């Protein structure tokens, strides 16, 4: 079955370009002109990736992003004709996985969509990959393999892109949140600057925005909760960056 992408953009030329280019990459692409059409199509299909224009005739793309993030950790790419820093920061703070400014280069856009799809595909539960057959779920994600990282009863496995809580339940993380946690755990006890964090999450070509990093850290802290003894798993080093201290 082909992966599904749902696009909402009020420009017909953009919709047509995305439809043709992404179909050529092997995706089933559905397009909407308005937020209302987007919601209707979302109910009919099961998208793997959403592409959302910021400015819509009947609403704001950021509102769609916020609504989706309440219920799903599927891939979300924001589209905008505005190049201002604040839009990029807001999108990342709310939970977008990527942000693309129009006009865009088709090859680059397809590359970023494919990269996002590969990342979210690795996050799919093992049961789904096995065709939905029932398996005994262990706290580590369905097998007895040692986690790549462990802290305070949490278990993180890179291959499955999965974080398990001490009670065995899976903690749903967006792509950016997961990559942030891996970056911090990879240098546990050391301080990472915001630039180092953004490079680890998005690569060297990604523009670093302090508020975007702060927003990601804040969301990850909420999902991890408070460790035994109080405090936080992630320490803020004012004027420098962040450090994972457990």
C-alpha positions as CSV (number, residue, x, y, z in Angstrom):
1,X,0.0,0.0,0.0
2,X,1.3,3.4,-0.9
3,X,1.9,6.0,1.8
4,X,-0.7,8.7,1.8
5,X,-0.1,12.5,1.8
6,X,-2.9,15.0,2.4
7,X,-2.2,18.5,1.2
8,X,-4.1,21.7,1.9
9,X,-3.2,24.9,0.0
10,X,-5.4,27.6,-1.5
11,X,-3.3,27.9,-4.6
12,X,-4.3,25.5,-7.4
13,X,-0.9,25.7,-9.1
14,X,0.8,24.6,-5.8
15,X,-1.7,21.7,-5.4
16,X,-1.1,20.5,-8.9
17,X,2.6,20.7,-8.6
18,X,2.6,18.7,-5.3
19,X,0.1,16.2,-6.7
20,X,2.3,15.4,-9.7
21,X,5.7,15.5,-8.0
22,X,4.8,13.5,-4.9
23,X,2.8,10.9,-7.0
24,X,5.9,10.4,-9.0
25,X,7.7,9.6,-5.7
26,X,5.3,6.8,-5.0
27,X,2.7,8.5,-2.8
28,X,-1.1,8.6,-2.9
29,X,-1.8,12.4,-2.8
30,X,-5.1,14.0,-1.9
31,X,-5.4,17.8,-2.0
32,X,-7.8,20.3,-0.5
33,X,-8.3,24.0,-1.0
34,X,-9.8,24.9,2.3
35,X,-9.6,23.8,6.0
36,X,-13.1,22.3,5.7
37,X,-12.2,20.2,2.7
38,X,-9.0,19.1,4.5
39,X,-10.9,17.9,7.6
40,X,-13.4,16.0,5.3
41,X,-10.6,14.3,3.4
42,X,-8.7,13.5,6.7
43,X,-11.8,11.7,7.8
44,X,-12.0,9.6,4.7
45,X,-8.3,8.6,4.5
46,X,-5.5,7.7,6.8
47,X,-2.7,10.1,5.9
48,X,0.9,9.3,6.8
49,X,2.0,12.9,6.2
50,X,0.2,16.2,6.2
51,X,1.3,19.3,4.2
52,X,-0.5,22.4,5.5
53,X,-0.4,25.9,4.1
54,X,-0.3,28.6,6.8
55,X,-2.8,30.9,5.1
56,X,-6.2,29.4,4.2
57,X,-9.4,31.1,3.0
58,X,-11.4,29.7,5.9
59,X,-8.9,29.4,8.6
60,X,-5.3,29.3,9.8
61,X,-3.0,26.4,9.1
62,X,-1.5,26.7,12.6
63,X,-4.9,25.9,14.0
64,X,-5.0,22.7,11.9
65,X,-1.5,21.9,13.1
66,X,-2.5,22.3,16.8
67,X,-5.7,20.2,16.3
68,X,-3.7,17.4,14.6
69,X,-1.0,17.4,17.3
70,X,-3.6,16.7,20.0
71,X,-4.5,13.4,18.3
72,X,-1.7,12.2,16.1
73,X,2.1,12.1,15.8
74,X,2.0,11.7,12.0
75,X,4.4,13.7,10.0
76,X,3.4,17.4,9.4
77,X,5.1,19.8,7.1
78,X,4.0,23.5,7.0
79,X,3.9,25.5,3.8
80,X,4.1,29.3,3.7
81,X,4.7,32.1,1.3
82,X,6.0,34.2,4.1
83,X,9.7,34.0,5.0
84,X,9.5,35.7,8.4
85,X,11.3,34.0,11.3
86,X,8.2,34.1,13.6
87,X,6.2,31.8,11.4
88,X,9.0,29.2,11.4
89,X,9.4,29.5,15.1
90,X,5.6,29.2,15.8
91,X,5.3,26.2,13.5
92,X,8.1,24.3,15.3
93,X,6.9,25.3,18.7
94,X,3.4,23.9,18.0
95,X,4.8,20.6,16.7
96,X,5.6,20.8,12.9
97,X,8.2,18.4,11.7
98,X,9.4,20.6,9.0
99,X,8.7,24.0,7.4
100,X,9.0,24.8,3.7
101,X,8.9,28.3,2.3
102,X,7.3,29.0,-1.1
103,X,8.5,29.2,-3.8
104,X,10.3,25.9,-3.3
105,X,12.6,23.6,-5.4
106,X,10.7,20.5,-6.2
107,X,13.7,18.2,-5.8
108,X,14.4,19.6,-2.4
109,X,10.8,19.4,-1.3
110,X,10.5,15.7,-2.4
111,X,13.8,14.9,-0.6
112,X,12.5,16.4,2.6
113,X,9.2,14.6,2.3
114,X,11.0,11.3,1.7
115,X,13.3,11.9,4.7
116,X,10.3,12.6,6.9
117,X,8.5,9.5,5.7
118,X,11.5,7.3,6.4
119,X,11.6,8.7,10.0
120,X,8.0,8.2,10.7
121,X,8.0,4.7,9.1
122,X,10.6,3.7,11.6
123,X,8.3,4.8,14.4
124,X,5.4,2.4,13.4
125,X,4.7,-0.3,16.0
126,X,6.3,-3.7,15.3
127,X,2.8,-5.2,15.3
128,X,1.8,-3.1,12.4
129,X,4.9,-4.0,10.5
130,X,4.1,-7.6,11.0
131,X,0.7,-7.2,9.5
132,X,-1.2,-6.6,12.8
133,X,-0.6,-10.0,14.3
134,X,-1.0,-10.1,18.0
135,X,2.3,-10.3,19.9
136,X,3.2,-10.0,23.6
137,X,4.2,-6.4,24.2
138,X,7.1,-6.1,26.5
139,X,8.0,-2.8,28.2
140,X,10.9,-2.5,25.7
141,X,8.7,-2.4,22.6
142,X,7.7,-5.9,21.8
143,X,11.0,-7.8,22.3
144,X,13.7,-8.4,24.9
145,X,16.5,-6.4,23.3
146,X,18.4,-4.0,25.5
147,X,17.4,-0.4,25.0
148,X,19.9,2.0,23.4
149,X,19.3,4.5,26.2
150,X,17.8,4.0,29.7
151,X,17.0,6.5,32.5
152,X,14.8,6.3,35.5
153,X,12.9,3.3,34.2
154,X,12.5,4.8,30.7
155,X,13.7,2.8,27.7
156,X,14.6,4.3,24.3
157,X,15.2,2.2,21.2
158,X,16.7,3.9,18.1
159,X,15.7,1.3,15.5
160,X,12.0,1.3,16.5
161,X,12.2,5.1,17.3
162,X,10.3,4.3,20.4
163,X,10.3,5.5,24.0
164,X,8.8,3.4,26.7
165,X,7.8,4.8,30.1
166,X,8.6,2.9,33.4
167,X,5.1,1.4,33.3
168,X,5.7,-0.1,29.9
169,X,3.5,2.3,28.0
170,X,4.7,4.1,24.9
171,X,5.3,7.8,25.0
172,X,4.2,9.4,21.7
173,X,6.9,11.8,20.5
174,X,7.0,13.8,17.3
175,X,10.0,13.3,15.0
176,X,11.7,16.5,16.3
177,X,11.0,15.6,20.0
178,X,12.5,12.1,19.5
179,X,15.6,13.5,17.8
180,X,16.0,16.1,20.5
181,X,15.9,13.4,23.2
182,X,18.5,11.3,21.3
183,X,20.8,14.3,20.9
184,X,20.6,15.0,24.6
185,X,21.1,11.4,25.7
186,X,24.0,11.0,23.3
187,X,25.9,13.6,25.3
188,X,24.3,13.0,28.7
189,X,25.7,15.4,31.3
190,X,27.2,17.7,28.7
191,X,25.7,21.0,27.6
192,X,24.5,21.3,24.1
193,X,24.0,24.8,22.6
194,X,20.8,25.6,20.7
195,X,22.8,25.5,17.4
196,X,24.1,22.0,18.2
197,X,20.6,20.8,19.0
198,X,19.1,22.2,15.8
199,X,22.0,20.7,13.8
200,X,21.4,17.3,15.4
201,X,17.6,17.5,14.7
202,X,17.5,19.0,11.2
203,X,21.0,19.0,9.8
204,X,23.4,21.7,9.1
205,X,21.3,23.4,6.5
206,X,18.5,24.1,9.0
207,X,18.2,27.7,10.3
208,X,18.6,27.8,14.1
209,X,16.0,29.7,16.0
210,X,16.4,29.9,19.8
211,X,12.7,29.9,20.5
212,X,12.1,26.9,18.3
213,X,14.6,24.9,20.5
214,X,13.1,26.3,23.7
215,X,9.6,25.2,22.5
216,X,10.8,21.7,21.7
217,X,12.5,21.3,25.1
218,X,9.4,22.5,26.8
219,X,7.2,20.0,25.1
220,X,9.6,17.1,25.7
221,X,9.8,18.0,29.4
222,X,6.0,17.9,29.7
223,X,6.0,14.4,28.1
224,X,8.7,13.0,30.3
225,X,7.2,14.4,33.5
226,X,9.0,15.1,36.7
227,X,11.7,12.6,37.9
228,X,11.8,11.1,41.3
229,X,13.1,13.7,43.7
230,X,11.8,16.6,41.7
231,X,13.5,18.9,39.2
232,X,13.7,18.1,35.5
233,X,15.4,15.6,33.3
234,X,16.6,18.5,31.1
235,X,18.6,21.3,32.8
236,X,18.6,24.8,31.4
237,X,22.1,26.3,31.3
238,X,21.2,30.0,30.9
239,X,23.0,31.7,28.0
240,X,24.3,28.4,26.7
241,X,21.8,25.7,26.1
242,X,20.5,22.4,27.6
243,X,21.8,19.3,29.3
244,X,20.3,15.9,30.1
245,X,21.2,15.4,33.8
246,X,19.6,12.0,34.8
